[in-house]
Amino acid sequence: MTDRFAALRNLPRLQLPVVTPPAPPPKKCKPNDLCSCGSHIKYKKCCMHKTLNAARDNNPLAKMQELMRSNKELAATMRKLTNKA
């Protein structure tokens, strides 16, 4: 007697992807909390400036304003140099 499920046993097995749970959101530090880097110093004295600088550096509007400011300074310097000559 032949096995009715022999053809099913020869099929390749389906590999399901391993699902990992999402990482918890990072803890938001208040200025007077201890810093999350483990230094046992208040956040405002330790890493707060790094966070603020990173946010400013990633802001396209701040980059544009900095470029405009430097262009104005360059133009003023060029005017001074051409007026002296």
C-alpha positions in Angstrom: 0.0 0.0 0.0 1.4 3.4 -1.0 1.6 6.3 1.4 -0.9 9.0 0.5 1.3 11.7 2.1 4.7 10.7 0.6 4.5 13.6 -1.9 3.8 16.1 0.9 6.8 14.8 2.9 9.1 15.5 0.0 8.1 19.1 -0.4 10.7 21.7 1.0 9.9 23.0 4.4 8.7 26.5 4.8 11.2 28.6 6.9 9.4 31.3 8.9 11.4 34.4 9.6 12.4 35.0 13.2 10.5 38.1 14.6 12.3 40.1 17.2 10.3 42.5 19.4 10.9 46.2 18.7 13.5 48.0 20.9 12.0 50.2 23.6 12.2 53.9 22.9 15.2 55.7 24.4 14.7 57.2 27.8 14.3 61.0 27.6 16.4 62.8 30.2 15.4 65.9 32.0 18.2 68.4 32.6 18.4 67.6 36.4 18.3 63.8 36.0 21.4 61.7 36.1 22.9 61.3 32.7 22.1 58.1 30.9 25.7 57.6 29.8 26.6 56.3 33.3 28.8 59.2 34.4 26.7 59.9 37.6 26.7 63.6 36.6 23.5 65.6 35.9 22.4 65.5 32.2 22.7 69.2 31.8 26.4 69.2 32.8 27.3 66.0 30.8 25.6 65.2 27.5 22.9 67.8 27.0 25.1 70.0 24.8 25.9 67.0 22.6 22.2 66.3 22.0 21.4 70.0 21.3 24.4 70.3 18.9 23.4 67.1 17.0 19.8 68.4 16.7 21.1 71.7 15.4 23.5 70.1 12.9 20.8 67.9 11.4 18.5 70.9 10.9 18.5 72.1 7.3 17.1 75.5 8.1 20.0 76.1 10.6 22.5 75.1 7.9 21.0 77.5 5.4 21.0 80.3 8.0 24.7 79.6 8.8 25.5 79.8 5.1 23.7 83.0 4.6 25.4 84.5 7.6 28.8 83.5 6.3 28.0 84.9 2.9 27.0 88.2 4.4 30.3 88.4 6.4 32.2 87.5 3.2 30.4 90.2 1.2 31.1 92.8 3.9 34.8 91.9 4.0 35.0 92.1 0.2 33.4 95.6 0.3 35.9 96.8 2.9 38.8 95.5 0.8 37.6 97.0 -2.4 36.9 100.4 -0.7 40.5 100.5 0.7 42.1 100.0 -2.7 
